[in-house]
């Protein structure tokens, strides 16, 4: 039978791994909301791509929160747990609202029109070159 007791270093390593997974999950959510824009600056066409980044400090801060949670044996009914649950419910509700809003026929039509306009502009720029 294997020994299942773990020392503090092993537990902290697991907490750090969990914090990393959460940071990666948050990154993937933010990446889905990335922002790309194309604009004309004088005679140049400028494309901007804004993307999220994972900071080591964020992972460490999350791991420290988990360590405090484990070390201080926070009970389930604690205020922190309630706040966490409320935040998760608000997040889920906001995502549902965004999906509902973006699936409205007028919004889909607006996005499709913008997409078509961008394709047209890109095609014209490709075949005609940038106008001087």
Order of alpha helices (4+ residues) and beta strands (2+ residues): alpha-beta-beta-alpha-alpha-alpha
